[in-house]
């Protein structure tokens, strides 16, 4: 039996992920997810100055089991600690703004990878489903 998550960790983004597990094209869930803030781990090799620069984001890239490369993001600190316990720094960024600036190529996005409600989206899916125009 799975232990229920602490109520404070069930964010709107987490609820959207749960809805997308049932219907991967749910437009309301995709909108909620795109407008939600996510935690983006700051790689260890990024300086404090670069980590605090609001105009750039260093994306951590992990290789998944199937060989694809993906950027891990998280809906809460417990989700981040569950997969990457050694990470001590992160940036809180609206997912839609991150998706709006998503790099070209085949880089996927993985949200809450270590959890049952985790979701991996292809690079094309990130740009097409989650990108929202934001003012920077």
Residue pairs with C-beta under 8 A, 6 or more apart in sequence:
2 116
5 14
5 78
6 78
9 75
9 76
9 78
9 79
11 36
11 75
11 76
12 32
12 36
13 32
13 33
13 36
13 37
13 38
13 75
13 95
13 111
14 75
14 76
14 112
14 117
15 29
15 32
16 29
16 30
16 32
16 33
16 36
17 29
17 33
17 75
17 111
17 112
17 117
17 118
17 119
18 117
19 26
19 28
19 29
20 26
20 29
20 30
20 33
20 119
21 117
21 119
23 29
30 129
30 130
33 95
33 111
33 130
34 94
34 95
34 96
34 99
34 129
34 130
34 131
34 132
35 94
35 95
35 96
35 132
36 75
36 94
36 95
37 92
37 93
37 94
37 95
38 73
38 74
38 75
38 92
38 93
38 94
38 95
38 98
38 111
39 73
39 74
39 75
39 76
39 77
39 79
39 80
39 90
39 91
39 92
40 57
40 59
40 60
40 71
40 73
40 90
40 91
40 92
40 93
40 98
41 60
41 72
41 73
41 74
41 80
41 84
41 87
41 89
41 90
42 51
42 58
42 60
42 87
42 89
42 90
42 91
43 58
43 60
46 58
50 56
50 58
51 58
51 89
51 91
55 136
57 91
57 93
57 98
57 101
59 71
59 103
59 107
60 71
60 72
61 69
61 70
61 71
61 107
62 69
62 70
62 71
62 72
62 110
63 69
64 70
64 108
64 110
64 120
68 106
68 108
69 106
69 107
69 108
70 107
70 108
70 109
70 110
70 113
70 120
71 107
71 108
71 109
71 110
72 83
72 84
72 110
72 113
73 95
73 98
73 109
73 110
73 111
74 80
74 83
74 90
74 111
74 112
75 111
75 112
79 112
79 114
79 115
80 87
80 90
81 87
82 114
82 115
83 113
83 114
94 132
94 134
95 111
95 130
96 130
96 131
96 132
96 134
97 132
97 134
97 136
99 109
99 126
99 127
99 129
99 130
99 131
99 132
100 131
100 132
100 133
100 134
102 109
102 123
102 126
102 127
102 131
103 123
104 123
105 123
106 122
106 123
107 123
108 120
108 121
108 122
108 123
108 126
109 120
109 121
109 123
109 125
109 126
109 130
110 118
110 119
110 120
110 121
111 118
111 119
111 120
111 121
112 118
112 119
113 120
121 129
121 130
